[in-house]
Each structure stands twice: as structure tokens, then as C-alpha cells.
Amino acid sequence: MTQSPDDSRTSGLATGFSAQLPAWLQGELTAVSTPRVTPEERMELVNYLADRNWREGNGGPFAAIVVDHVTGEVISVGVNVVLSTGLSSMHAEVTAISLAQVALGSWDLGADPERELELVVNWRPCVMCYGSTMWSGVRHLVVAGSGPELERLSGFDEGPMREDWAAQFEARGISVTEGVGRDDALRVFREYGEADVLVYNARGAGAIALD
């Protein structure tokens, strides 16, 4: 299902926008909602969603889920839907975080002191999603990796991230775990980069050169 910004307008100005999970993922919500107990099980789902997403043409090879850190209950799933929505902010982390906030009825995913939530992503958040994750209220972040491989393999520009990005999360009470499902994540990025697809950096043909 292709979504687009809300067409409601007042005096020629848009007054709202909307975004939804793609139809293929909506059709699989029952299956993907099965609790994922271990970090490996959680990242296996994320890598699957990321791979499926770009092949379906919704956006880049990125996915994220919000889960209960202890039980593994899946609170929300998200994929990158930049192309299908026409909205540059609809990255996987933003989508997953927003849907979790809708599901729980709160902008603060850390509001319940008895329930710590975890965001699982198939790479370190980009510069935009870095802030979105930090301010979401999640207490844990699990990523497949954090090095320059993503940009080299996919052609995306992830932005000017701080070198101490993980320490900044930790200083704010958000634990960071790296290296879960890394090889599978790199495979997804490699296959995406080798395919004939649109790498939608708003400026420039691709990512900055990295040694």
C-alpha cells in the first residue's frame, strides 16, 4: 500500500501527514508478533524485515522493533518507508518508536518503571534516528553493528555521527549492545548495494568517501 502526505490543506498549506506500515508487513503482523526471547531471535526478525523491505520497494534495507527487554514481547515493528510515504523522516527507528508510542498511548516509552523497553535495529542509528532514539524513552538499544560498512556497501550517507555516540546513550541510562546478527546485516546491505535500486540521499550521488 502506497501512502502519501495528507492532502488536507488550508490556504494552500498542508495541515497533516500520515504513514503506515506497507501492506506486505501488515499481512505478517500475526507472525512477527511472536515473542522473541533472545537478542539473536530479535535481530533475526529485524534482518528479515530489512531484507524484505527493500525488495518490496518501500524504502531502504532497514528495520527496527521495540520489545519488552525481559519477556521479548513485540510492542511494535517498523521498516523504512521513505519511498512509499514520500516522507524523508520515516526511517525504521522512527516508525517503530512512533507505533510503540501509539500502541502504549504515551510519548514516553520509559514511563512505566516496571517495564523496560528495547529498540533493536540492524545498524547504529543515523544522525536523525540517534536523537529520536535518545528521546523516545527506551532503556536499551541493540544494534547489529556501527562501523562504516553500511555506508560503503549501501551508498547511504548516515550523517555526521559523534564518535562517542554509544557513551552518550549510556550516560542517559540507555544500554547499548553491538554485534548481534552482524554478518546477516552486512549481507542485506551488500545485496542492496549490488542491486539496481534508488539510493535516496537528498544531496549527492552517494555516501561520503570513507577510508
C-alpha angles and dihedrals in degrees: 000000000000115000126194136185114287111274094213107124138180118196088347094307124116114244102193148000138210139202132187138183111267118266094250091058094043086057091056100045094108091055097044093047092073109120114263109211103184131048089242093055091049094050092045088061092046093051090048092052092046092052094046092046099062092042089056090052098239097123142296129340095274135118138165139185134198113217140171103265093221106034100028092231108163109236097176144346127213139183133185107274100171094125098042094048101034088229118124094203095060096102120153095259093049091048095048094044093047094049090049090052090050092048093050096037095234138100088214112072088187096055094107107070090195094058124056116196127209132207115212117195133173092236140004110296118264120244092275096046090045090071093038091055094044093053097039098084097242113144099204136043123194119187134178092225146327110211133107093271093097093058093043095050101038105030094233123139107225094188135241101316121184116251090230094051094130093048089053090056092047091050088058095050097263114127118217126211120184136188102041111143091350098152093051091048091052090049090055092049092047094051091046091051092050093050127089097253138131114266097202106206104155092220126033131009097273148335123321116270112268126188 
